[in-house]
Amino acid sequence: PGRVPETFTMASSKDGSSSDGPRRCTQLFALKVTAFVSCVLCVLFIAVIIALAVIKLERPTCAPGYSVIPRDLENPRVFDGLTPREYISARDYLLNVKSLNLVPFSQASINSSYIYMIDHLMPLKDTVLTFLQGISKQPERTAKAIIIRGDMTPPRVEEYIVGPLPYPTYHKLVTNPSFTKSRIPYSAKPVDKIEYDVLYSMLYNISVDLYPLMYGSYKLSYHNCTKGVDCLLWWDIAPRGRVSGERKTWFWSFRDVEGFYLHPLGLEIQIDHESTNVKEWKVTKIVYNGQQFYEVDDLVTRYGGVNLLRKINYEPLGAKEYLYSSYNRRGKSEMPDPLQGPKLVEPDGRRYQVDGQHVSYMHWDFDFKMRPSTGLQVFDVRFQEERIAYEISLQDAVVFYSGYGPVQGTSMYFDASWMMGATCNELVPGVDCPETAVFLDADFLTNTQDPWRIQNSVCIFENTGNIPLRRHYTNFPGGYSGYAGLVDYHLIVRTITNIWNYDYIFDYIFHQNGAVQVRVSATGYVQATYALYGERKFGYPIYNDVVANIHQHLFNYKVDLDINGVQNSYATLDVSTHRTEVAWSKGVHKTEMVFEKNIQENELDAGPGQLNNTKPKYDVILNMDATSKFKSERGYRILNHGISKFILQENEATKAANWAKYPLAVTKYHDFEDTSSSIYAQNDPWDPLLDFDKFIQNNDSIVNTDIVAWVTMGLLHIPHTEDVPSTTTAGSQVTFYLLPFNYFTECPSVSSPNTVKITPKREGGINLNTHGTSFESTCVQKSNGPDKYDGRLHDVEL
């Protein structure tokens, strides 16, 4: 009794103190460490669980899809534009030809010879087709060089072929057989940087003399102003004169603010710069507030006098007053907070492939390139491996104005002369093209010494169309038996160019049913004039002292269809009505529609002859020796939804646009009739170097031969206040289609795995067949918005 069990006996040291205290402390410490580690592990475990949940909820970025292979600059293909190396080799070769007496562009003057432009010269069509058939090797690559010969008497423009590239050994002076003159007049050449430098130097000196008038009238100046505060701008218009051979350019003035096109000042100057001796250049007319003078000094003297002319007295504009021409957001917002709009998503990545300048999409294959004068072209367009078209390309875009003043009354623009291709611009992701688009660059050697690059100037993307390509719902009283449909997925190749005030969006669209759609959308600013000239018969006021005038846009395309080969014909299916007895009701009559197929025999039948054909009709390019399973000639229909009657064809300055008379013209293919317009149209439209009427007047047969269709679309525009700040694309689009017509045995889109078919189940619900295509999106599209925009021109590095 009273004995402590041994296991609980506390050991004692010699001095009587206990040794169990440190051991208990150690055990307690271990327990605390263990508890702490356990807590940390629990927290980490919970964090991992949460992270895994978040990762599971957060969708990955969509896969890129089919490949985009950069262009092989060392091995250009037959349709490719010139490479930087080819540009430079052609340029350097010509500069070393002593007999041409060329000076580098950077050192050139008005009275010297220099290279204005170098472009790819396409080989002859037969040669290209032989190569594409595998019969011959790829044709040698050559360039066409435009040379300004200001040191010759008389001065002129010359065109040379240079080749073979990239190691040229020859050059040859050529004259296009389709030209109306053997020599290209100097007065017809485009105005280049060298000429503009001298013209704007003159305007600087003139503006110094006009300073009292400019500041007194507008509180603005040109030679000693502060940018964004009190500056005045000078811009030119064309054509440059009233008769062939003249080179007299009108310059008009604007307030230097955003959207300056809507701020004309009523001060306009004409300069004669026909001579290659700049000392002979002079002011020939000056118009101020509707009053014409012939000398600057006379105007300045009268302005300084008392009651000697009608003066303009503009007050400086405040920010709110000139806001009307800007793109700044204003007005009551339709959303309390800005919300993003819908975007394209490619759940399985892109479904098209880009290999240099070759594109493959579904059953489509084609090549594209950029021409400096007219921009985007497509070649060798194939569907299901069969060539549908050898070439589809813009030829020219014109804008013809009417008005009272010296500028608005003479503005007739031929945009190929302003280099529509070389003035294309970088496209903005998320605005100009969807964020899903592939963006590609374009190189040029135009109006400069060295080749330069416009990056992201072409975009390619697949779009949904937001509408079925085809669909049907079969219903009956009390129910339905099925539904089937296919989304109109299609591929768009796009470029956008800016010529002065207007921006044009050019699209080539490839649909799954074998149709090609060509579309032009116009936007940008209207060309406005000082209100003094704004008679109501020419235009409406769009702001105080500002009137925008009536004008017409016209676009011409070359469409070289090859249906089962090049031996094609042009047929119209002319629709008429007739009265007939009803077959099953004796004595009862009805009016019926019928059509008659008429093969157009020659170019006059197909062009001018069709202008008098008022019947509804189909226009079909067909092959009479190639028939479908059902014994119909295979063909493609040309459906022009952009027909606009050519209003000013009697105006002397529109002769260079004789193609505009024909919504559709068909001619026999000639290699030398490669374009319907030229870069020389703008500055000599009165006696044009290239007259499209002559393509037709030789009246070649167009039956069972290689033929070309020339399609013209147009827009009439009477500007109004809703065109401020700029014209919208809604209502400003024109389009034409190339549609298969008995070409296939059925619609080729039936092969699409994106077809959806629904039938009802007897017990309720549906049978859904998507042919293996998922409609779930498990990824997020990679962001590629406007913040990626650069906007600069880039030098090309070899």
C-alpha positions in Angstrom: 0.0 0.0 0.0 1.3 3.5 -0.9 3.8 2.1 -3.4 3.9 3.9 -6.8 4.0 1.6 -9.8 7.4 1.3 -11.3 6.4 2.5 -14.7 5.2 5.8 -13.2 8.1 6.2 -10.8 9.9 9.5 -11.4 13.6 9.1 -11.7 15.6 11.3 -9.5 19.1 12.7 -9.8 21.6 12.6 -7.1 20.6 16.0 -6.0 17.0 15.0 -5.9 15.8 17.0 -9.0 13.5 15.4 -11.7 14.9 14.5 -15.4 11.4 14.1 -16.9 10.8 17.9 -17.6 13.0 18.2 -20.8 11.5 15.1 -22.2 8.0 16.4 -21.9 9.0 19.7 -23.5 10.4 17.8 -26.4 7.3 15.8 -26.8 5.1 18.9 -26.7 7.3 20.6 -29.3 7.0 17.6 -31.6 3.3 17.6 -31.3 3.1 21.3 -32.2 5.3 20.8 -35.2 3.2 17.9 -36.4 0.0 19.9 -35.9 1.5 22.8 -37.9 2.7 20.7 -40.7 -0.7 19.0 -40.9 -2.4 22.4 -41.1 0.0 23.5 -43.9 -0.6 20.3 -45.8 -4.4 20.7 -45.4 -4.2 24.2 -46.7 -2.0 23.1 -49.6 -4.4 20.3 -50.4 -7.4 22.6 -50.4 -5.5 25.1 -52.6 -4.7 22.3 -55.0 -8.3 21.2 -55.1 -9.4 24.8 -55.8 -6.7 25.3 -58.4 -7.8 22.1 -60.2 -11.4 23.2 -60.1 -10.5 26.6 -61.5 -8.3 25.0 -64.2 -11.1 22.6 -65.1 -13.6 25.6 -65.3 -11.1 27.8 -67.3 -11.2 26.8 -71.0 -8.0 26.5 -72.9 -7.1 28.7 -75.9 -8.4 27.3 -79.2 -5.9 25.3 -81.3 -4.4 27.2 -84.4 -5.7 24.6 -86.8 -4.4 24.2 -90.4 -1.0 25.6 -91.2 0.1 29.0 -92.4 3.4 28.6 -94.3 5.4 31.8 -95.0 6.1 32.7 -98.6 9.3 31.2 -100.0 11.0 34.3 -101.2 13.8 32.3 -102.8 11.5 30.2 -104.9 8.5 32.4 -106.0 5.7 30.6 -107.8 4.2 31.5 -111.2 1.5 33.8 -109.9 3.5 35.3 -107.0 4.3 39.0 -107.0 7.9 40.1 -107.1 10.1 39.4 -104.2 12.3 42.1 -102.6 15.3 40.5 -104.2 13.6 40.6 -107.7 12.6 44.3 -107.2 16.2 45.2 -106.4 17.8 43.1 -109.1 15.5 44.7 -111.8 16.1 48.2 -110.5 19.9 47.8 -110.2 20.1 46.2 -113.7 18.2 49.2 -115.3 20.3 51.8 -113.4 23.4 50.2 -114.9 22.2 50.5 -118.5 24.1 53.5 -119.6 22.0 54.2 -122.7 18.9 54.8 -120.5 20.7 57.6 -118.6 18.7 56.8 -115.4 19.3 58.4 -112.1 18.3 56.9 -108.7 14.8 58.0 -107.6 16.3 59.7 -104.6 18.4 62.0 -106.8 15.8 62.5 -109.6 14.4 65.8 -110.8 11.6 66.7 -113.1 13.9 66.9 -116.1 15.7 63.6 -115.5 15.0 59.9 -116.3 14.1 57.7 -113.4 12.2 54.5 -112.5 8.7 55.3 -111.3 7.4 51.7 -110.7 8.4 48.1 -111.1 5.8 45.3 -111.2 5.5 41.6 -111.9 4.7 40.9 -115.6 2.5 37.8 -115.9 3.7 35.3 -118.5 1.4 34.5 -121.5 -1.6 32.5 -120.4 -0.9 29.6 -122.7 2.6 29.3 -121.3 1.2 29.3 -117.7 -1.5 26.7 -118.6 1.1 24.4 -120.2 3.2 24.7 -117.0 0.1 24.0 -114.7 -0.6 20.9 -116.8 2.9 19.6 -116.1 4.0 19.8 -119.7 6.6 22.4 -119.3 8.7 24.0 -116.6 7.7 27.2 -114.8 8.0 30.2 -117.1 10.8 32.6 -116.4 9.9 35.6 -114.2 10.0 39.0 -115.6 9.2 42.6 -114.5 7.7 45.6 -116.1 9.3 48.9 -115.3 7.7 52.3 -115.8 10.3 54.9 -116.6 9.7 58.6 -116.7 11.8 60.2 -119.4 11.9 63.9 -118.4 15.2 64.5 -120.1 14.0 63.6 -123.6 12.5 65.9 -126.2 9.6 65.6 -126.1 9.4 64.1 -122.6 7.5 60.8 -122.4 6.9 57.6 -120.4 8.4 54.3 -121.4 7.7 50.8 -120.4 10.4 48.1 -120.3 10.4 44.3 -119.8 13.3 43.2 -117.7 14.3 39.6 -117.2 14.9 36.9 -116.4 14.7 37.4 -112.6 16.4 37.4 -110.2 19.4 37.7 -112.5 18.3 39.9 -115.4 20.3 39.9 -118.6 18.0 41.8 -121.0 15.6 44.7 -121.2 13.2 45.6 -124.0 11.2 48.7 -124.7 7.6 47.6 -125.3 4.3 49.3 -126.4 1.1 47.5 -125.5 -0.8 46.8 -128.8 -4.0 47.8 -127.1 -2.8 51.3 -126.6 -4.1 54.0 -128.9 -0.8 55.8 -129.2 2.7 54.4 -130.0 4.2 56.8 -127.4 2.9 57.4 -123.9 2.5 61.2 -123.4 4.4 62.8 -120.5 1.2 64.7 -119.6 -0.6 61.4 -118.9 1.8 60.1 -116.3 0.7 59.9 -112.6 2.0 62.7 -110.4 4.8 61.2 -108.3 6.7 62.3 -105.3 9.3 64.2 -107.3 6.6 66.3 -109.0 4.7 66.8 -105.7 7.8 68.1 -104.0 8.1 70.9 -106.4 4.4 71.7 -106.5 4.2 71.9 -102.7 7.3 74.1 -102.6 5.5 76.5 -104.9 2.4 76.3 -102.7 4.6 77.2 -99.7 5.9 80.3 -101.4 2.4 81.2 -102.6 1.1 80.8 -99.1 3.7 83.2 -97.8 2.3 85.8 -100.2 -1.3 84.9 -99.2 -0.6 85.1 -95.5 -2.6 88.3 -94.9 -5.6 86.8 -96.6 -5.3 83.4 -94.9 -5.0 84.8 -91.5 -7.5 87.5 -92.0 -10.1 85.2 -93.4 -9.5 82.0 -91.5 -7.0 82.7 -88.7 -4.9 80.0 -90.3 -1.7 79.8 -92.3 0.4 77.3 -94.1 4.0 78.3 -93.7 4.3 79.3 -90.0 1.5 77.5 -88.2 1.2 75.3 -85.1 0.1 71.8 -86.0 -3.3 71.0 -84.6 -4.0 74.7 -83.8 -4.0 77.0 -86.8 -2.8 75.1 -89.9 -4.2 75.1 -93.4 -3.8 72.1 -95.8 -3.5 72.0 -99.6 -4.7 69.0 -101.6 -5.0 68.4 -105.3 -7.7 67.0 -107.5 -7.8 65.5 -111.0 -7.9 65.4 -114.0 -5.4 68.1 -114.6 -6.9 70.4 -117.2 -9.7 70.4 -119.6 -8.2 69.0 -122.8 -5.7 66.3 -123.7 -2.1 67.4 -123.2 -2.8 69.9 -120.4 -1.2 69.4 -117.0 -2.9 72.1 -114.9 -3.8 71.0 -111.3 -6.3 72.6 -109.0 -5.3 72.6 -105.3 -7.9 73.5 -102.7 -7.5 74.4 -99.0 -8.8 72.8 -95.8 -8.7 73.4 -92.1 -6.1 71.0 -90.6 -8.3 69.0 -88.2 -9.5 65.4 -88.0 -11.8 64.8 -91.0 -10.4 67.9 -92.8 -12.3 66.8 -95.9 -15.4 68.3 -94.3 -13.7 71.7 -93.7 -13.2 73.3 -97.2 -12.2 77.0 -97.0 -13.2 78.4 -100.4 -9.6 79.1 -101.5 -8.5 77.2 -104.6 -5.4 77.6 -106.8 -4.6 76.2 -110.3 -0.9 75.5 -111.2 0.3 74.8 -114.7 3.1 72.2 -114.5 3.1 70.9 -118.0 6.8 71.7 -118.8 9.8 69.7 -117.5 11.4 73.1 -116.8 10.1 74.0 -113.4 10.9 77.7 -114.0 8.0 77.7 -116.4 5.5 76.5 -113.8 3.1 79.1 -112.8 -0.3 79.9 -111.1 -2.9 80.3 -113.8 -6.0 80.8 -111.7 -6.9 81.5 -108.1 -10.5 81.4 -106.7 -11.4 83.0 -103.4 -15.0 83.0 -102.0 -16.3 82.4 -105.6 -14.2 85.2 -107.2 -11.6 84.3 -109.8 -8.2 86.0 -110.2 -5.3 85.2 -112.5 -2.4 86.5 -110.3 -1.7 86.0 -106.6 -0.5 89.6 -106.3 -3.8 90.9 -107.7 -5.8 89.0 -105.1 -3.6 90.1 -102.3 -3.9 93.8 -103.4 -7.6 93.6 -103.7 -7.9 91.8 -100.3 -5.9 94.7 -98.7 -8.2 97.3 -100.2 -11.6 98.5 -99.1 -14.7 96.9 -100.6 -12.8 95.5 -103.5 -14.0 91.9 -103.1 -16.2 89.7 -100.9 -14.3 88.6 -97.9 -14.6 85.5 -95.7 -14.4 86.0 -92.0 -14.2 82.6 -90.2 -13.9 82.5 -86.4 -11.5 80.0 -85.0 -13.3 76.7 -84.3 -13.4 75.3 -80.8 -13.1 71.6 -80.1 -16.8 71.1 -79.9 -17.4 73.0 -83.2 -15.2 70.8 -85.4 -16.0 67.6 -83.5 -18.6 66.9 -86.2 -15.9 65.6 -88.6 -14.1 63.5 -86.0 -14.5 59.8 -85.1 -14.7 60.7 -81.4 -17.6 59.1 -79.6 -20.4 61.5 -78.8 -24.1 61.5 -78.1 -26.0 59.5 -75.5 -24.6 56.0 -75.2 -27.0 53.1 -75.9 -25.3 51.1 -73.1 -24.7 52.2 -69.4 -21.4 50.4 -69.5 -19.5 49.5 -72.7 -19.9 45.8 -73.6 -18.0 43.8 -76.1 -19.9 42.7 -79.2 -20.0 39.1 -80.6 -16.8 37.7 -82.0 -15.8 34.8 -84.2 -14.5 31.6 -82.6 -12.8 28.7 -84.4 -13.3 25.9 -81.9 -11.1 23.4 -83.8 -8.8 26.1 -85.3 -8.7 27.5 -88.8 -10.1 25.2 -91.5 -8.1 26.6 -94.4 -4.4 26.5 -95.2 -2.2 29.3 -96.5 1.0 28.3 -98.2 2.8 31.5 -99.3 0.2 33.1 -101.7 -1.7 29.9 -102.3 -4.9 29.2 -100.3 -6.8 25.9 -99.8 -10.3 25.9 -98.3 -12.8 23.0 -98.3 -12.9 22.2 -102.1 -11.3 25.5 -103.1 -7.8 26.2 -104.2 -6.5 29.5 -105.6 -3.5 31.9 -105.7 -3.5 35.6 -105.0 -1.2 38.6 -105.3 -1.3 42.4 -105.0 -0.9 44.6 -108.0 0.3 48.1 -107.2 -2.2 49.8 -109.4 -5.4 47.9 -108.7 -4.7 45.7 -105.6 -5.9 42.2 -104.9 -6.1 39.6 -107.7 -6.9 35.9 -107.6 -5.6 33.3 -110.1 -6.2 29.7 -111.0 -9.4 29.4 -109.0 -10.3 25.7 -108.7 -13.2 23.8 -107.1 -12.9 20.1 -106.6 -9.6 20.3 -108.5 -11.3 21.8 -111.6 -10.3 25.2 -112.8 -13.3 27.6 -112.7 -11.4 30.9 -113.4 -8.0 31.7 -114.6 -8.2 35.3 -113.2 -10.6 37.5 -111.3 -9.3 41.0 -110.7 -10.3 44.6 -110.2 -9.4 46.8 -113.2 -10.3 50.3 -112.0 -12.5 52.2 -109.6 -13.7 55.6 -110.6 -15.6 58.4 -108.9 -17.3 61.1 -111.0 -18.5 64.3 -109.4 -20.7 67.1 -110.4 -20.7 70.6 -109.0 -20.4 74.3 -109.6 -17.0 75.3 -108.2 -13.7 74.8 -110.1 -12.8 71.7 -107.9 -16.1 70.0 -107.6 -17.0 70.8 -111.2 -13.9 69.0 -112.5 -13.3 66.1 -110.0 -13.2 62.8 -112.0 -11.1 60.2 -110.2 -9.6 57.1 -111.8 -8.2 55.3 -108.8 -5.8 52.9 -110.6 -3.7 56.0 -111.4 -3.5 56.7 -107.7 -2.1 53.2 -107.1 -5.0 51.5 -105.3 -2.8 48.5 -104.5 0.2 50.4 -103.2 -2.1 52.7 -101.1 -3.6 49.8 -99.3 -3.1 49.9 -95.6 -2.5 47.8 -92.5 -5.7 46.1 -91.4 -6.8 46.4 -87.8 -7.6 43.1 -86.1 -11.0 43.0 -84.6 -12.3 45.9 -86.7 -11.2 45.6 -90.3 -11.0 41.8 -90.1 -12.0 39.3 -87.3 -9.4 38.4 -84.7 -9.4 34.9 -86.1 -8.0 36.2 -89.5 -4.6 35.4 -91.0 -2.8 38.6 -91.9 -0.3 38.8 -94.7 2.1 41.5 -96.0 2.5 43.1 -99.4 5.7 44.5 -101.0 5.9 47.2 -103.6 8.4 49.3 -105.5 6.4 52.3 -106.6 7.1 56.0 -106.3 10.3 55.4 -104.3 13.8 54.1 -104.6 13.7 51.0 -102.5 11.0 48.3 -102.1 8.8 48.8 -99.1 6.3 46.6 -97.2 2.8 47.2 -95.9 2.4 44.6 -93.2 -0.9 42.9 -92.5 -2.4 44.4 -95.6 -4.3 41.3 -96.7 -6.5 39.2 -94.4 -8.0 35.8 -94.9 -10.7 34.4 -92.6 -13.6 32.0 -92.5 -17.0 33.5 -91.7 -20.4 32.1 -90.9 -22.5 34.4 -92.9 -25.1 34.3 -90.1 -27.5 32.6 -92.4 -28.1 29.1 -93.7 -26.6 28.3 -97.1 -29.6 26.1 -97.6 -32.3 24.7 -95.2 -35.8 23.2 -95.3 -38.4 22.4 -92.6 -41.0 19.8 -93.7 -44.3 20.5 -91.9 -47.8 19.1 -92.1 -50.9 19.7 -90.1 -50.1 19.0 -86.5 -46.4 18.3 -86.8 -43.3 18.1 -88.9 -41.4 15.3 -90.5 -37.9 16.8 -90.5 -35.5 19.6 -90.8 -32.2 19.9 -92.6 -29.8 22.8 -93.0 -26.2 23.9 -93.5 -24.6 27.1 -92.3 -23.2 29.3 -95.1 -19.6 29.0 -94.0 -17.4 30.7 -96.5 -13.8 32.1 -96.9 -13.1 35.8 -97.4 -9.9 37.3 -98.8 -9.9 41.0 -98.1 -7.8 44.1 -98.6 -8.7 47.8 -97.9 -7.4 50.8 -99.7 -7.6 54.5 -99.1 -7.7 56.9 -102.0 -8.0 60.5 -100.8 -11.2 60.6 -98.9 -12.7 57.2 -99.6 -11.9 53.8 -98.2 -12.8 50.8 -100.3 -13.1 47.3 -98.8 -12.5 44.7 -101.5 -13.6 41.1 -100.8 -13.3 37.8 -102.7 -15.7 35.3 -101.1 -15.7 31.5 -101.7 -18.9 29.6 -100.8 -19.3 25.8 -100.3 -21.8 25.5 -103.2 -19.1 26.4 -105.7 -20.1 30.1 -105.9 -17.6 33.0 -105.9 -18.8 36.3 -104.7 -17.0 39.6 -105.4 -17.9 42.5 -103.1 -16.9 46.2 -102.8 -17.9 48.2 -99.7 -17.4 52.0 -99.7 -16.8 54.1 -96.6 -14.6 57.0 -95.6 -15.4 60.7 -95.9 -17.5 62.4 -98.6 -15.8 65.1 -100.7 -17.3 68.4 -99.5 -17.1 71.9 -100.9 -17.4 75.5 -99.6 -21.1 76.3 -99.4 -21.0 79.1 -101.9 -20.8 76.5 -104.6 -23.4 74.3 -103.0 -26.4 74.7 -105.3 -29.2 72.4 -104.1 -29.2 70.6 -107.5 -25.7 69.3 -106.7 -25.9 68.5 -103.0 -27.3 69.1 -99.6 -25.6 71.0 -96.8 -24.0 68.7 -94.2 -22.8 71.5 -91.9 -22.5 75.3 -91.8 -21.0 76.5 -95.0 -20.3 72.9 -96.1 -22.0 71.0 -99.0 -21.3 67.5 -100.2 -21.9 66.9 -103.9 -23.6 64.2 -105.9 -21.2 61.5 -107.4 -21.2 58.0 -108.8 -18.8 55.2 -108.0 -18.0 52.6 -110.7 -15.9 49.4 -110.4 -14.8 47.2 -113.3 -13.6 43.6 -112.9 -12.0 41.2 -115.2 -13.5 37.7 -115.0 -11.6 35.1 -117.1 -13.7 32.0 -116.6 -12.4 28.7 -118.0 -15.3 26.1 -118.0 -13.9 22.7 -118.7 -11.1 24.3 -120.6 -10.7 27.6 -122.5 -13.1 26.8 -125.4 -16.2 28.7 -124.0 -19.2 30.6 -125.3 -21.5 33.3 -123.9 -25.2 32.6 -123.8 -28.1 34.6 -122.6 -31.3 32.9 -121.4 -33.8 35.5 -122.4 -37.2 35.4 -120.6 -40.4 36.4 -122.2 -44.1 35.6 -121.8 -46.7 34.1 -124.2 -50.4 33.2 -124.1 -51.3 29.6 -124.5 -54.2 27.3 -124.0 -54.2 25.3 -120.8 -53.4 21.8 -121.7 -55.9 20.2 -119.4 -58.7 22.8 -119.7 -59.9 23.3 -123.3 -60.7 26.9 -124.1 -58.9 28.2 -121.0 -55.8 30.4 -121.7 -53.0 31.5 -119.4 -49.9 33.6 -119.6 -46.6 31.8 -119.1 -43.0 32.5 -118.6 -40.6 30.9 -121.1 -36.9 31.3 -121.8 -34.8 31.0 -125.0 -31.1 30.3 -125.0 -29.2 32.6 -127.4 -25.6 32.1 -128.1 -24.0 35.5 -128.6 -21.9 35.3 -131.7 -19.5 38.2 -131.4 -18.2 41.0 -129.2 -20.7 43.6 -130.5 -23.6 41.2 -129.7 -22.3 40.6 -126.2 -21.6 44.3 -125.4 -23.6 47.0 -127.1 -26.2 44.5 -128.3 -27.1 43.6 -124.8 -27.6 47.2 -123.8 -30.8 47.1 -125.8 -31.9 43.8 -124.4 -34.6 44.8 -121.9 -35.8 41.2 -121.2 -35.1 39.5 -117.9 -32.2 37.2 -118.6 -29.5 34.9 -117.3 -25.9 35.5 -118.4 -24.0 32.2 -118.7 -20.5 31.3 -119.7 -20.6 27.7 -120.9 -18.8 25.0 -122.7 -20.9 23.6 -125.5 -18.8 20.5 -125.7 -19.0 19.6 -122.0 -22.3 18.4 -120.7 -23.5 17.3 -117.4 -25.0 13.9 -116.5 -28.3 15.3 -117.7 -27.1 16.5 -121.1 -27.0 20.2 -120.2 -23.9 22.3 -121.1 -21.8 22.9 -118.0 -21.5 26.6 -117.2 -21.2 29.4 -114.7 -23.8 32.2 -114.4 -22.7 35.8 -113.8 -25.2 37.5 -111.6 -24.5 41.2 -111.2 -26.3 42.7 -108.1 -24.5 46.0 -108.5 -25.7 47.4 -111.9 -25.7 51.2 -112.0 -26.5 53.1 -115.2 -23.4 55.1 -116.3 -24.7 58.6 -115.8 -21.9 60.8 -117.2 -20.9 58.8 -120.3 -21.4 61.9 -122.4 -18.8 63.9 -120.4 -15.5 64.4 -122.2 -13.5 63.5 -119.1 -15.0 60.0 -118.8 -13.9 58.5 -122.1 -11.2 56.5 -120.3 -14.0 54.7 -118.5 -15.9 53.4 -121.6 -16.1 50.1 -119.8 -18.7 51.6 -117.5 -21.3 51.6 -120.2 -21.5 47.8 -119.9 -22.8 46.0 -116.8 -21.4 43.0 -118.6 -19.2 42.8 -121.7 -17.6 39.7 -123.2 -14.6 39.7 -125.4 -12.2 37.2 -127.0 -9.1 36.6 -124.8 -5.9 38.4 -126.0 -2.8 38.6 -123.8 -2.4 42.2 -124.8 -5.9 43.1 -123.7 -4.9 42.3 -120.1 -6.6 45.3 -118.5 -9.6 47.5 -119.3 -7.9 50.6 -117.8 -4.5 52.0 -117.2 -2.5 54.1 -114.8 -2.5 56.8 -117.5 -6.3 57.2 -117.5 -6.4 59.9 -114.8 -4.4 62.6 -116.4 -5.5 62.1 -120.0 -9.1 60.9 -119.9 -10.1 63.0 -122.9 -8.0 61.0 -125.4 -7.3 57.9 -123.4 -4.3 55.7 -124.0 -6.4 52.7 -123.4 -10.0 52.8 -124.8 -12.1 49.8 -123.8 -14.5 50.3 -126.7 -11.7 49.2 -129.0 -11.7 45.8 -127.3 -15.2 45.4 -128.7 -15.1 47.3 -132.0 -12.9 44.7 -133.7 -15.9 42.4 -133.2 -14.1 39.1 -132.7 -16.1 35.9 -132.6 -16.7 34.7 -129.0 -18.1 31.2 -129.8 -16.0 28.2 -128.7 -13.0 30.2 -127.9 -11.2 31.7 -124.9 -13.3 34.6 -123.7 -13.2 37.2 -120.9 -16.1 38.8 -119.1 -15.8 42.4 -117.9 -18.3 43.1 -115.1 -19.1 46.7 -114.0 -20.8 47.6 -110.7 -21.7 51.0 -109.4 -23.2 53.2 -106.7 -25.0 56.5 -107.0 -24.4 58.7 -103.9 -26.3 61.9 -103.0 -24.6 62.7 -99.7 -26.7 63.7 -96.7 -26.2 64.6 -93.0 -26.0 61.0 -92.0 -22.7 60.8 -94.0 -21.1 62.8 -91.2 -18.6 62.0 -90.0 -18.2 59.3 -92.7 -20.2 57.1 -95.1 -21.2 53.8 -93.6 -20.9 50.5 -95.4 -24.5 49.6 -94.8 -26.2 50.6 -98.0 -22.9 51.2 -99.7 -22.0 47.7 -100.9 -22.2 46.2 -104.4 -21.6 42.6 -105.3 -21.6 40.1 -108.2 -21.7 36.3 -108.1 -20.2 33.6 -110.2 -22.7 30.7 -109.7 -22.5 27.1 -111.0 -25.1 26.5 -113.7 -25.6 22.9 -114.6 -21.9 22.5 -113.7 -22.5 19.8 -111.0 -25.1 17.1 -110.9 -26.2 18.4 -107.5 -25.2 21.1 -105.1 -21.6 20.3 -104.1 -22.2 21.5 -100.6 -23.9 18.1 -99.9 -20.4 16.8 -99.1 -20.1 19.1 -96.1 -19.9 17.4 -92.7 -21.4 20.5 -91.2 -24.9 19.5 -92.4 -27.5 19.2 -89.7 -30.4 16.9 -90.0 -33.3 16.5 -87.5 -36.2 14.1 -87.5 -38.8 13.6 -84.7 -39.0 10.5 -82.6 -42.3 8.7 -82.2 -42.0 8.7 -78.4 -41.0 12.4 -78.3 -37.7 14.2 -78.7 -35.5 14.2 -81.8 -33.0 12.3 -83.8 -30.1 14.6 -84.4 -27.4 13.9 -87.0 -24.5 16.4 -87.2 -22.4 14.0 -89.3 -19.7 13.9 -86.7 -19.4 17.7 -86.2 -19.5 18.9 -82.6 -21.5 22.0 -81.8 -19.7 22.4 -78.4 -17.0 25.0 -78.0 -14.4 24.0 -75.3 -11.8 26.7 -76.0 -11.3 30.4 -75.9 -10.2 32.3 -79.0 -6.8 33.8 -78.7 -7.1 37.6 -78.4 -5.8 39.6 -81.4 -7.3 43.1 -81.1 -6.6 46.6 -82.3 -3.7 46.9 -79.8 -1.6 44.8 -82.2 -1.8 47.5 -84.9 1.4 49.2 -86.0 0.5 51.4 -88.9 4.0 52.2 -90.2 5.4 51.4 -93.6 8.5 49.1 -93.4 11.6 48.9 -95.4 12.2 45.5 -96.9 15.2 43.5 -95.6 16.8 41.0 -97.9 
